[in-house]
Amino acid sequence: MFVSDNELGRPRVGLAVSRKLGNAVVRNRIKRRLRELVRPLVTRAKGGRDVVIVARARASDAEFARLRQEIEMLWAKSWGQ
């Protein structure tokens, strides 16, 4: 996860999923899962930051609960919560 301040006053999130992780079906599944996990975090976030989440190979077969735990931990660390 990469984080940078922005001047918009609201968060923006981008997802990077490499072709190395699988075909389009696998990559889209990873992106859908990550978007679903980030959605509630963005609505609670205050201030403007740009966040880029880079998916790793383990994301393709990780359990949803494990992904949630990792994303929430990284999000809290990057937003200083």
N, CA, C and O atoms as a GROMACS GRO file, in nm:
protein
  324
    1MET      N    1   0.085  -0.116   0.000
    1MET     CA    2   0.000   0.000   0.000
    1MET      C    3   0.090   0.122   0.000
    1MET      O    4   0.181   0.134   0.082
    2PHE      N    5   0.064   0.213  -0.093
    2PHE     CA    6   0.135   0.339  -0.102
    2PHE      C    7   0.037   0.451  -0.073
    2PHE      O    8  -0.075   0.451  -0.124
    3VAL      N    9   0.079   0.548   0.008
    3VAL     CA   10  -0.011   0.656   0.048
    3VAL      C   11   0.060   0.790   0.026
    3VAL      O   12   0.179   0.805   0.053
    4SER      N   13  -0.017   0.886  -0.024
    4SER     CA   14   0.033   1.020  -0.046
    4SER      C   15  -0.080   1.119  -0.020
    4SER      O   16  -0.196   1.090  -0.049
    5ASP      N   17  -0.046   1.235   0.033
    5ASP     CA   18  -0.148   1.338   0.056
    5ASP      C   19  -0.194   1.396  -0.076
    5ASP      O   20  -0.118   1.403  -0.173
    6ASN      N   21  -0.321   1.439  -0.080
    6ASN     CA   22  -0.370   1.511  -0.196
    6ASN      C   23  -0.443   1.637  -0.150
    6ASN      O   24  -0.470   1.652  -0.030
    7GLU      N   25  -0.473   1.724  -0.240
    7GLU     CA   26  -0.535   1.853  -0.208
    7GLU      C   27  -0.687   1.850  -0.224
    7GLU      O   28  -0.751   1.955  -0.211
    8LEU      N   29  -0.745   1.735  -0.250
    8LEU     CA   30  -0.888   1.727  -0.277
    8LEU      C   31  -0.973   1.727  -0.151
    8LEU      O   32  -1.091   1.762  -0.156
    9GLY      N   33  -0.915   1.689  -0.038
    9GLY     CA   34  -0.991   1.682   0.085
    9GLY      C   35  -1.072   1.554   0.099
    9GLY      O   36  -1.150   1.539   0.193
   10ARG      N   37  -1.054   1.462   0.007
   10ARG     CA   38  -1.121   1.332   0.014
   10ARG      C   39  -1.024   1.225  -0.036
   10ARG      O   40  -0.935   1.254  -0.117
   11PRO      N   41  -1.041   1.103   0.010
   11PRO     CA   42  -0.949   0.996  -0.032
   11PRO      C   43  -0.980   0.945  -0.172
   11PRO      O   44  -1.095   0.944  -0.217
   12ARG      N   45  -0.874   0.901  -0.238
   12ARG     CA   46  -0.887   0.831  -0.366
   12ARG      C   47  -0.811   0.701  -0.354
   12ARG      O   48  -0.704   0.696  -0.292
   13VAL      N   49  -0.866   0.595  -0.412
   13VAL     CA   50  -0.804   0.463  -0.401
   13VAL      C   51  -0.784   0.405  -0.540
   13VAL      O   52  -0.874   0.411  -0.625
   14GLY      N   53  -0.666   0.350  -0.562
   14GLY     CA   54  -0.635   0.282  -0.686
   14GLY      C   55  -0.587   0.141  -0.656
   14GLY      O   56  -0.526   0.116  -0.552
   15LEU      N   57  -0.616   0.050  -0.747
   15LEU     CA   58  -0.575  -0.090  -0.730
   15LEU      C   59  -0.481  -0.128  -0.843
   15LEU      O   60  -0.507  -0.097  -0.959
   16ALA      N   61  -0.372  -0.195  -0.809
   16ALA     CA   62  -0.277  -0.243  -0.908
   16ALA      C   63  -0.269  -0.395  -0.894
   16ALA      O   64  -0.225  -0.447  -0.792
   17VAL      N   65  -0.312  -0.463  -1.000
   17VAL     CA   66  -0.309  -0.610  -1.000
   17VAL      C   67  -0.236  -0.653  -1.126
   17VAL      O   68  -0.284  -0.634  -1.238
   18SER      N   69  -0.120  -0.711  -1.108
   18SER     CA   70  -0.033  -0.749  -1.219
   18SER      C   71  -0.086  -0.869  -1.296
   18SER      O   72  -0.160  -0.951  -1.243
   19ARG      N   73  -0.046  -0.878  -1.421
   19ARG     CA   74  -0.082  -0.994  -1.502
   19ARG      C   75  -0.016  -1.121  -1.451
   19ARG      O   76  -0.061  -1.232  -1.482
   20LYS      N   77   0.088  -1.105  -1.374
   20LYS     CA   78   0.157  -1.221  -1.318
   20LYS      C   79   0.068  -1.299  -1.221
   20LYS      O   80   0.094  -1.416  -1.193
   21LEU      N   81  -0.036  -1.235  -1.170
   21LEU     CA   82  -0.124  -1.301  -1.074
   21LEU      C   83  -0.223  -1.396  -1.138
   21LEU      O   84  -0.281  -1.479  -1.068
   22GLY      N   85  -0.242  -1.386  -1.267
   22GLY     CA   86  -0.335  -1.477  -1.333
   22GLY      C   87  -0.402  -1.413  -1.452
   22GLY      O   88  -0.369  -1.302  -1.492
   23ASN      N   89  -0.497  -1.487  -1.507
   23ASN     CA   90  -0.569  -1.434  -1.622
   23ASN      C   91  -0.670  -1.327  -1.578
   23ASN      O   92  -0.678  -1.294  -1.460
   24ALA      N   93  -0.745  -1.273  -1.671
   24ALA     CA   94  -0.836  -1.163  -1.642
   24ALA      C   95  -0.941  -1.200  -1.537
   24ALA      O   96  -0.979  -1.116  -1.456
   25VAL      N   97  -0.986  -1.322  -1.538
   25VAL     CA   98  -1.087  -1.366  -1.441
   25VAL      C   99  -1.030  -1.358  -1.300
   25VAL      O  100  -1.097  -1.308  -1.209
   26VAL      N  101  -0.910  -1.405  -1.281
   26VAL     CA  102  -0.846  -1.404  -1.150
   26VAL      C  103  -0.819  -1.260  -1.106
   26VAL      O  104  -0.847  -1.223  -0.991
   27ARG      N  105  -0.764  -1.179  -1.196
   27ARG     CA  106  -0.733  -1.039  -1.162
   27ARG      C  107  -0.859  -0.962  -1.126
   27ARG      O  108  -0.858  -0.884  -1.031
   28ASN      N  109  -0.965  -0.981  -1.200
   28ASN     CA  110  -1.090  -0.910  -1.169
   28ASN      C  111  -1.150  -0.955  -1.037
   28ASN      O  112  -1.207  -0.874  -0.964
   29ARG      N  113  -1.136  -1.083  -1.005
   29ARG     CA  114  -1.185  -1.132  -0.876
   29ARG      C  115  -1.108  -1.067  -0.761
   29ARG      O  116  -1.167  -1.028  -0.660
   30ILE      N  117  -0.979  -1.055  -0.776
   30ILE     CA  118  -0.897  -0.989  -0.674
   30ILE      C  119  -0.940  -0.844  -0.658
   30ILE      O  120  -0.956  -0.796  -0.546
   31LYS      N  121  -0.960  -0.774  -0.769
   31LYS     CA  122  -1.001  -0.633  -0.762
   31LYS      C  123  -1.138  -0.617  -0.699
   31LYS      O  124  -1.159  -0.525  -0.620
   32ARG      N  125  -1.232  -0.705  -0.731
   32ARG     CA  126  -1.366  -0.698  -0.669
   32ARG      C  127  -1.357  -0.716  -0.519
   32ARG      O  128  -1.422  -0.643  -0.443
   33ARG      N  129  -1.278  -0.812  -0.476
   33ARG     CA  130  -1.264  -0.837  -0.332
   33ARG      C  131  -1.199  -0.718  -0.261
   33ARG      O  132  -1.244  -0.678  -0.154
   34LEU      N  133  -1.096  -0.662  -0.321
   34LEU     CA  134  -1.028  -0.548  -0.259
   34LEU      C  135  -1.118  -0.425  -0.255
   34LEU      O  136  -1.120  -0.352  -0.156
   35ARG      N  137  -1.193  -0.401  -0.362
   35ARG     CA  138  -1.286  -0.286  -0.362
   35ARG      C  139  -1.390  -0.300  -0.252
   35ARG      O  140  -1.424  -0.203  -0.186
   36GLU      N  141  -1.440  -0.420  -0.233
   36GLU     CA  142  -1.540  -0.444  -0.130
   36GLU      C  143  -1.482  -0.420   0.009
   36GLU      O  144  -1.553  -0.372   0.098
   37LEU      N  145  -1.358  -0.454   0.029
   37LEU     CA  146  -1.294  -0.434   0.158
   37LEU      C  147  -1.261  -0.287   0.185
   37LEU      O  148  -1.266  -0.241   0.299
   38VAL      N  149  -1.228  -0.214   0.082
   38VAL     CA  150  -1.186  -0.074   0.097
   38VAL      C  151  -1.305   0.020   0.108
   38VAL      O  152  -1.295   0.126   0.170
   39ARG      N  153  -1.417  -0.016   0.051
   39ARG     CA  154  -1.535   0.073   0.047
   39ARG      C  155  -1.573   0.129   0.185
   39ARG      O  156  -1.588   0.250   0.196
   40PRO      N  157  -1.590   0.048   0.290
   40PRO     CA  158  -1.627   0.106   0.420
   40PRO      C  159  -1.515   0.190   0.481
   40PRO      O  160  -1.542   0.283   0.557
   41LEU      N  161  -1.391   0.159   0.450
   41LEU     CA  162  -1.279   0.235   0.504
   41LEU      C  163  -1.274   0.376   0.444
   41LEU      O  164  -1.243   0.472   0.514
   42VAL      N  165  -1.306   0.386   0.316
   42VAL     CA  166  -1.304   0.516   0.249
   42VAL      C  167  -1.416   0.606   0.301
   42VAL      O  168  -1.396   0.726   0.316
   43THR      N  169  -1.531   0.549   0.328
   43THR     CA  170  -1.643   0.631   0.375
   43THR      C  171  -1.616   0.688   0.514
   43THR      O  172  -1.668   0.794   0.548
   44ARG      N  173  -1.535   0.618   0.595
   44ARG     CA  174  -1.503   0.668   0.729
   44ARG      C  175  -1.381   0.759   0.731
   44ARG      O  176  -1.357   0.827   0.830
   45ALA      N  177  -1.304   0.761   0.623
   45ALA     CA  178  -1.178   0.836   0.620
   45ALA      C  179  -1.203   0.986   0.615
   45ALA      O  180  -1.295   1.034   0.550
   46LYS      N  181  -1.118   1.057   0.685
   46LYS     CA  182  -1.123   1.202   0.684
   46LYS      C  183  -0.995   1.254   0.623
   46LYS      O  184  -0.888   1.196   0.642
   47GLY      N  185  -1.005   1.362   0.550
   47GLY     CA  186  -0.887   1.420   0.487
   47GLY      C  187  -0.863   1.364   0.349
   47GLY      O  188  -0.930   1.271   0.304
   48GLY      N  189  -0.765   1.421   0.284
   48GLY     CA  190  -0.736   1.382   0.147
   48GLY      C  191  -0.606   1.304   0.136
   48GLY      O  192  -0.499   1.355   0.167
   49ARG      N  193  -0.618   1.184   0.091
   49ARG     CA  194  -0.501   1.101   0.064
   49ARG      C  195  -0.527   1.016  -0.059
   49ARG      O  196  -0.639   0.974  -0.087
   50ASP      N  197  -0.420   0.992  -0.131
   50ASP     CA  198  -0.424   0.899  -0.243
   50ASP      C  199  -0.366   0.767  -0.194
   50ASP      O  200  -0.257   0.764  -0.136
   51VAL      N  201  -0.438   0.660  -0.217
   51VAL     CA  202  -0.394   0.527  -0.172
   51VAL      C  203  -0.389   0.435  -0.293
   51VAL      O  204  -0.484   0.425  -0.370
   52VAL      N  205  -0.276   0.368  -0.309
   52VAL     CA  206  -0.262   0.267  -0.414
   52VAL      C  207  -0.233   0.134  -0.346
   52VAL      O  208  -0.135   0.120  -0.273
   53ILE      N  209  -0.319   0.038  -0.372
   53ILE     CA  210  -0.303  -0.096  -0.315
   53ILE      C  211  -0.248  -0.186  -0.424
   53ILE      O  212  -0.309  -0.203  -0.530
   54VAL      N  213  -0.132  -0.244  -0.397
   54VAL     CA  214  -0.068  -0.333  -0.493
   54VAL      C  215  -0.090  -0.476  -0.445
   54VAL      O  216  -0.043  -0.516  -0.338
   55ALA      N  217  -0.163  -0.553  -0.525
   55ALA     CA  218  -0.195  -0.691  -0.489
   55ALA      C  219  -0.073  -0.780  -0.509
   55ALA      O  220   0.000  -0.765  -0.606
   56ARG      N  221  -0.053  -0.870  -0.416
   56ARG     CA  222   0.055  -0.967  -0.424
   56ARG      C  223  -0.002  -1.104  -0.459
   56ARG      O  224  -0.124  -1.123  -0.461
   57ALA      N  225   0.086  -1.197  -0.487
   57ALA     CA  226   0.044  -1.330  -0.534
   57ALA      C  227  -0.048  -1.401  -0.434
   57ALA      O  228  -0.138  -1.474  -0.475
   58ARG      N  229  -0.025  -1.380  -0.306
   58ARG     CA  230  -0.107  -1.449  -0.206
   58ARG      C  231  -0.251  -1.400  -0.205
   58ARG      O  232  -0.339  -1.467  -0.152
   59ALA      N  233  -0.278  -1.284  -0.264
   59ALA     CA  234  -0.414  -1.228  -0.264
   59ALA      C  235  -0.509  -1.312  -0.347
   59ALA      O  236  -0.630  -1.311  -0.322
   60SER      N  237  -0.459  -1.386  -0.444
   60SER     CA  238  -0.547  -1.461  -0.533
   60SER      C  239  -0.615  -1.578  -0.463
   60SER      O  240  -0.727  -1.614  -0.499
   61ASP      N  241  -0.550  -1.638  -0.364
   61ASP     CA  242  -0.611  -1.752  -0.297
   61ASP      C  243  -0.631  -1.729  -0.147
   61ASP      O  244  -0.661  -1.824  -0.074
   62ALA      N  245  -0.616  -1.606  -0.102
   62ALA     CA  246  -0.634  -1.576   0.041
   62ALA      C  247  -0.782  -1.576   0.078
   62ALA      O  248  -0.868  -1.544  -0.004
   63GLU      N  249  -0.809  -1.612   0.201
   63GLU     CA  250  -0.946  -1.607   0.250
   63GLU      C  251  -0.988  -1.462   0.268
   63GLU      O  252  -0.906  -1.375   0.295
   64PHE      N  253  -1.118  -1.436   0.251
   64PHE     CA  254  -1.170  -1.301   0.259
   64PHE      C  255  -1.143  -1.238   0.396
   64PHE      O  256  -1.108  -1.121   0.403
   65ALA      N  257  -1.158  -1.315   0.502
   65ALA     CA  258  -1.134  -1.264   0.637
   65ALA      C  259  -0.988  -1.223   0.655
   65ALA      O  260  -0.958  -1.121   0.718
   66ARG      N  261  -0.898  -1.300   0.600
   66ARG     CA  262  -0.755  -1.268   0.609
   66ARG      C  263  -0.724  -1.141   0.531
   66ARG      O  264  -0.649  -1.056   0.579
   67LEU      N  265  -0.781  -1.126   0.411
   67LEU     CA  266  -0.763  -1.004   0.334
   67LEU      C  267  -0.816  -0.882   0.410
   67LEU      O  268  -0.751  -0.778   0.414
   68ARG      N  269  -0.933  -0.897   0.471
   68ARG     CA  270  -0.991  -0.788   0.548
   68ARG      C  271  -0.897  -0.745   0.661
   68ARG      O  272  -0.874  -0.626   0.682
   69GLN      N  273  -0.844  -0.843   0.731
   69GLN     CA  274  -0.755  -0.814   0.842
   69GLN      C  275  -0.630  -0.738   0.793
   69GLN      O  276  -0.590  -0.640   0.856
   70GLU      N  277  -0.572  -0.782   0.684
   70GLU     CA  278  -0.452  -0.718   0.632
   70GLU      C  279  -0.481  -0.576   0.582
   70GLU      O  280  -0.405  -0.483   0.611
   71ILE      N  281  -0.590  -0.559   0.509
   71ILE     CA  282  -0.625  -0.427   0.456
   71ILE      C  283  -0.654  -0.330   0.569
   71ILE      O  284  -0.608  -0.215   0.566
   72GLU      N  285  -0.730  -0.373   0.668
   72GLU     CA  286  -0.763  -0.285   0.780
   72GLU      C  287  -0.638  -0.247   0.859
   72GLU      O  288  -0.626  -0.133   0.905
   73MET      N  289  -0.545  -0.340   0.876
   73MET     CA  290  -0.422  -0.310   0.947
   73MET      C  291  -0.338  -0.209   0.870
   73MET      O  292  -0.287  -0.113   0.928
   74LEU      N  293  -0.323  -0.230   0.740
   74LEU     CA  294  -0.245  -0.136   0.658
   74LEU      C  295  -0.312   0.000   0.651
   74LEU      O  296  -0.245   0.104   0.654
   75TRP      N  297  -0.445   0.001   0.640
   75TRP     CA  298  -0.519   0.127   0.632
   75TRP      C  299  -0.500   0.208   0.760
   75TRP      O  300  -0.472   0.328   0.755
   76ALA      N  301  -0.515   0.143   0.874
   76ALA     CA  302  -0.500   0.212   1.002
   76ALA      C  303  -0.357   0.265   1.017
   76ALA      O  304  -0.336   0.376   1.067
   77LYS      N  305  -0.261   0.188   0.974
   77LYS     CA  306  -0.120   0.231   0.983
   77LYS      C  307  -0.094   0.352   0.893
   77LYS      O  308  -0.024   0.445   0.933
   78SER      N  309  -0.150   0.352   0.774
   78SER     CA  310  -0.124   0.461   0.680
   78SER      C  311  -0.201   0.588   0.715
   78SER      O  312  -0.156   0.697   0.680
   79TRP      N  313  -0.315   0.576   0.782
   79TRP     CA  314  -0.395   0.694   0.817
   79TRP      C  315  -0.368   0.738   0.960
   79TRP      O  316  -0.426   0.837   1.006
   80GLY      N  317  -0.281   0.667   1.031
   80GLY     CA  318  -0.247   0.706   1.167
   80GLY      C  319  -0.360   0.690   1.266
   80GLY      O  320  -0.375   0.772   1.357
   81GLN      N  321  -0.440   0.586   1.249
   81GLN     CA  322  -0.555   0.562   1.337
   81GLN      C  323  -0.520   0.459   1.441
   81GLN      O  324  -0.604   0.425   1.525
   0.00000   0.00000   0.00000
